Amino acid sequence: MHALDPRLLATLEAVVRHSSFSAAARELGYSAPAVSQQIAELERRAGLRVLERRPVRVTPAGEVLLGAEQGVRSALAAASVELGAMRAGTAGRIRLGAFASAATGIVPQALARLHAAYPHVQVSLSQLEPEAGYNRLKRGDMDLALSYDYDFIPVPPPRMLRRTLVARDPVVAVVPARHHLADREVIDLASLASETWIAAPEAALRLELLSQIADTPGFQARLQYEGDDFNTVLGFVAAGLCVAVMPRLALPRTHTQVVARPLAEPQLTRFIYAVRIDTRHAPRAVLDLEEMLAAQALAALS
């Protein structure tokens, strides 16, 4: 096999990610024929077909090369972070990613503090779920991301990423303000077994809820609604149509038409993390932003 060119690997990654030669060409600033020629050259060097053309689909050999491309990109991203940290600059840009409830309940206040401390640092925010954040961190397209998993389904971070626990976000039962259980200090799932439910948008929480309430005596299958976001969940509960469980951070403090109570058994917890490339050094502004996000999370959940 001939020596591989990282630029050809980057072209392969773009084609696979877009499932399109033309879309990859637009992103990379090439013509579509140039992208096709680069893939052909990569296949010549590899001695194997790396893509099926119609539809565009990566082959097993292509998967091997994608892994190599990811390793090269991650190594370059890590080196870039360390060099930036060594320069110890107080200007520049931080690319931050956060899932929806963190983007609403944690990020704005933390960024206000960061701006006061580092007025020449610009921050861009992308709202995305953990897996997408991990992928962008590994590609070097993001500097810091907020992610989560649950105590009942722990998800380790990918290699080359460093994850720091920011907060423990308890999962709470949410019922209409006039519900007969609204005056209780805690609510157990068994007491809600015969209620009509709306499922939370997070898949892990939805599956755990189903498994827990399905084992509850007297449970009736009344998972009638599925919310695509927590605002939808709250709207249905506030209207008296159903009950739900959700992480406490996703519940606005000012909502008066629903009541949130801790779960008695089982107690469920969402863990919130700050994630970045795993390097020995990181820019001071990024490290300080991690601390500010943790402090704001603690304040939001206290």
Steps between C-alpha positions, in 0.01 A plus 500: 500500500628848411535776763168663590446873473304655793334736253352204314377358829332833577324486163378148575366612839307789342347279229389240755363760741292667225428177307569713194798588279351837402419605860851403609642701210307811608623467857862442400508763225569249222310404188305174506734342239799595719343323797432194285863502383624522858290201606629307199858588598433390858368168373805461280729554797298273728465230236134458601167665430415741781156615383198354328379766259123455462393559764811646662594255773829431676660157459684306775830631358357851510403453866865421579611818326231706676643383830844611387362838388332549837827422677692752288236769548478443876879510536518828308212646704675401824826655381318820405338520843831451678679759287222749567524430872876550494451838335268578795304750299196676643345562160360271237194283467342214695263270313254365758238228461215430739184289513169686517430531873863589575498759220201659672572450870880513530674654203368862485600591855838327469574683175412833660764430767753391239444817296567712809826313569611466135343785300705415190401133487213427262278198565281325246232256617362194321202325655547127454470167676801319656590268212508786250710702746748215540535469123567870454755502782685209343503673162643814658187699412416579863700598809265413786167320526244428769375141488310261724419141578287327763600291801304203363660521152855636537662593169881537511647781289687411181877463507704821496228696681515615861172517688452689829189464716321833518179414687263228615156577362225304680211360298169619646135407462295777338123514553232765438474759779150373590601132497407297808870420560622859465511552879734206564862567585616208286328289236574138417435355157260242641257777597500617138465157344141549387551854371520612139864581415691713257845361426804722539687585179827343622505139381690358798257650750202384295624140492582495871159644585328232295698220661437634851128563475438180306618306808271695731191315631187647351682657209285573199663574165396862459812658354275702276719793396862549396659844526775613265623751757444576866286809427252268328509268800428788737219631283318167505547457875389858571180435302420209732532240225776288651796467736871470421849467638780732391837632619453791738718733293248473216223636725466883500495645853210729411260234373190522721270249330704192582655362817833314507576257781802275568460135415483267800596176327679457276702821524643586158781744427628669187871580515609816318858524372735750342696329221807607303797352317722313749820706509758588764433869443186693412434872447439683826170640374371149422596373847337800664186449291484139625504630860239766424269242341537277808425788736194601301376142489531477877307826537230389259445170680520626859 
